[in-house]
Amino acid sequence: MGIGSLSGATFDSAIKYLQSDPTPDEAVKRVIFHLGTNHTHTESPTESLRDKLNILVTESRSKFPNAKIAFCKIPPQFNNNGDTENGRIAQLNEEMKLLDVEFIDVKATEASLFTRDGKHYNKRGLAVLAGALIQWARKTGHTSIPFQQSRTQEENIPTVGQVELGTYQGTRHSNC
């Protein structure tokens, strides 16, 4: 099984996706939720978001009984809404830490790691995110990560320094 992605999904659409086919998929080993903030201001109160996080976990466990489940830290915003949204983001991150799943602490807390809109990772930010995901995948037993065909595996493994500084330029496709 390769990577599956629900880009632009909301809590409700992700839950619906998980519920759409009740057949468990025992082959899936890892499920990572990387939540954005586009719709957090429309979801309220925090108790509703907490309930939806719990439903995501419950449905994921039902759908993928052998998978390790993790939530990535929601990144801060560096835009006009940042002050308002960052309090809510911090609260959601704390809620995720309380769930019975793993929490991937993505250390992307500088404005220089985001695009001009202040919400989305730029290349350097994506390198930090990739480093955190790779570290978690390896920690949870993923022993091989396929790389571009044109390079050897050794050439594609970034050092911690490359990931932290955003100098790693490789492309990855992972089955984590």
Phi and psi in degrees as a GROMACS rama.xvg file:
@    title "Ramachandran Plot"
@    xaxis  label "Phi"
@    yaxis  label "Psi"
@TYPE xy
-94.365  -161.576  GLY-2
-78.5718  137.393  ILE-3
-116.172  143.504  GLY-4
-141.84  142.203  SER-5
-118.597  64.8638  LEU-6
-59.3158  131.514  SER-7
78.675  5.94776  GLY-8
-70.6347  152.908  ALA-9
-100.115  172.379  THR-10
-53.2231  -48.3965  PHE-11
-63.0397  -41.7447  ASP-12
-70.9498  -33.0626  SER-13
-67.6043  -41.7561  ALA-14
-63.4772  -44.3954  ILE-15
-60.8971  -41.6186  LYS-16
-59.1958  -46.8912  TYR-17
-63.9495  -33.591  LEU-18
-84.7199  -12.4139  GLN-19
-66.8187  -31.0671  SER-20
-130.028  102.824  ASP-21
-72.815  -3.74874  PRO-22
-70.0011  120.584  THR-23
-62.6346  142.967  PRO-24
-113.413  96.5787  ASP-25
-76.0596  -11.5851  GLU-26
-76.5608  -23.4675  ALA-27
-70.6954  126.556  VAL-28
-102.318  -25.2388  LYS-29
-143.148  137.007  ARG-30
-127.055  122.61  VAL-31
-119.37  125.959  ILE-32
-101.258  119.835  PHE-33
-115.211  97.0297  HIS-34
-86.7667  141.617  LEU-35
-100.876  -169.968  GLY-36
-123.455  10.0442  THR-37
-58.2134  -33.3507  ASN-38
-115.284  5.50588  HIS-39
-64.2072  -30.4768  THR-40
-71.4888  -19.3242  HIS-41
-91.2474  -12.6697  THR-42
-97.7154  122.8  GLU-43
-158.017  159.119  SER-44
-76.7744  -173.939  PRO-45
-59.1504  -30.7026  THR-46
-60.1838  -36.9572  GLU-47
-64.2575  -42.5625  SER-48
-65.7387  -39.5978  LEU-49
-59.9757  -44.4316  ARG-50
-60.2803  -42.4284  ASP-51
-68.1571  -36.8854  LYS-52
-60.6292  -44.4206  LEU-53
-63.4412  -39.0517  ASN-54
-64.9482  -41.9265  ILE-55
-57.103  -43.9724  LEU-56
-65.5527  -48.03  VAL-57
-60.5569  -47.1442  THR-58
-67.1444  -36.9037  GLU-59
-64.894  -42.0436  SER-60
-64.7693  -37.0836  ARG-61
-68.7873  -44.4106  SER-62
-74.9538  -36.6113  LYS-63
-126.668  74.3124  PHE-64
-63.7089  -21.8263  PRO-65
-100.999  4.61353  ASN-66
-88.4714  145.854  ALA-67
-84.7273  134.107  LYS-68
-113.194  135.613  ILE-69
-141.107  152.614  ALA-70
-116.225  132.918  PHE-71
-80.3709  147.162  CYS-72
-58.4868  132.06  LYS-73
-75.2883  127.739  ILE-74
-73.1135  154.87  PRO-75
-70.1287  167.104  PRO-76
-106.855  142.835  GLN-77
-122.861  67.3768  PHE-78
-147.903  -168.351  ASN-79
-63.5593  -28.3196  ASN-80
-90.3909  -1.4105  ASN-81
-54.2188  -46.0985  GLY-82
-60.3726  -42.5913  ASP-83
-70.3936  -48.1874  THR-84
-72.8765  -33.2396  GLU-85
-64.4253  -30.5355  ASN-86
-65.1002  -43.6981  GLY-87
-66.6185  -39.8687  ARG-88
-62.1629  -45.3518  ILE-89
-60.1915  -40.5116  ALA-90
-65.5599  -41.6128  GLN-91
-64.6106  -40.8516  LEU-92
-60.1805  -40.6778  ASN-93
-65.1657  -39.1061  GLU-94
-61.5888  -41.9585  GLU-95
-64.8072  -35.1205  MET-96
-64.7248  -25.2962  LYS-97
-82.8209  -15.2122  LEU-98
-70.1225  157.732  LEU-99
-84.6866  55.6191  ASP-100
-141.939  175.912  VAL-101
-86.5819  152.732  GLU-102
-119.561  121.247  PHE-103
-96.3996  110.427  ILE-104
-84.6911  94.1993  ASP-105
-79.779  119.331  VAL-106
-88.4575  56.7835  LYS-107
-111.788  87.5783  ALA-108
-122.033  12.3876  THR-109
-111.359  141.493  GLU-110
-58.0593  -28.8043  ALA-111
-67.9837  -8.04097  SER-112
-96.8224  6.9401  LEU-113
-124.903  157.756  PHE-114
-71.6589  177.092  THR-115
-59.2481  -27.9698  ARG-116
-72.4948  -11.1841  ASP-117
76.2922  4.37982  GLY-118
-113.918  -29.4483  LYS-119
-112.636  144.532  HIS-120
-64.7786  141.005  TYR-121
-89.9325  -170.506  ASN-122
-59.0282  -41.6697  LYS-123
-66.329  -41.1673  ARG-124
-63.9372  -40.7525  GLY-125
-63.5696  -33.8937  LEU-126
-65.6171  -38.8484  ALA-127
-66.0351  -44.38  VAL-128
-60.3908  -46.9034  LEU-129
-59.512  -42.0577  ALA-130
-60.5841  -42.1729  GLY-131
-66.0158  -40.9136  ALA-132
-67.2904  -41.6715  LEU-133
-63.3981  -44.7898  ILE-134
-59.5175  -44.4877  GLN-135
-65.8867  -43.4303  TRP-136
-60.2937  -43.5993  ALA-137
-67.5997  -38.8305  ARG-138
-62.7761  -31.7353  LYS-139
-95.9562  17.1569  THR-140
98.7945  6.24043  GLY-141
-77.8422  114.74  HIS-142
-96.6616  -18.7731  THR-143
-136.853  139.121  SER-144
-124.466  113.168  ILE-145
-61.0532  144.521  PRO-146
-124.044  176.301  PHE-147
-53.9133  142.655  GLN-148
-64.0366  -28.3398  GLN-149
-79.8749  -6.0441  SER-150
-126.786  155.432  ARG-151
-80.7478  162.533  THR-152
-60.0651  -41.0088  GLN-153
-62.1924  -35.8785  GLU-154
-70.1752  -22.0065  GLU-155
-97.1714  -3.3573  ASN-156
-87.5452  112.603  ILE-157
-75.4277  150.274  PRO-158
-80.1104  163.127  THR-159
-57.4872  -41.3357  VAL-160
-61.8216  -40.5587  GLY-161
-62.6179  -43.4114  GLN-162
-66.8427  -46.2801  VAL-163
-63.9053  -35.5422  GLU-164
-89.0729  -7.30906  LEU-165
74.3143  22.1156  GLY-166
-92.0398  -6.21531  THR-167
-75.0607  128.408  TYR-168
-113.643  3.13877  GLN-169
-67.2717  161.351  GLY-170
-112.12  135.785  THR-171
-122.71  146.023  ARG-172
-131.997  116.71  HIS-173
-117.917  150.456  SER-174
-101.088  30.7468  ASN-175
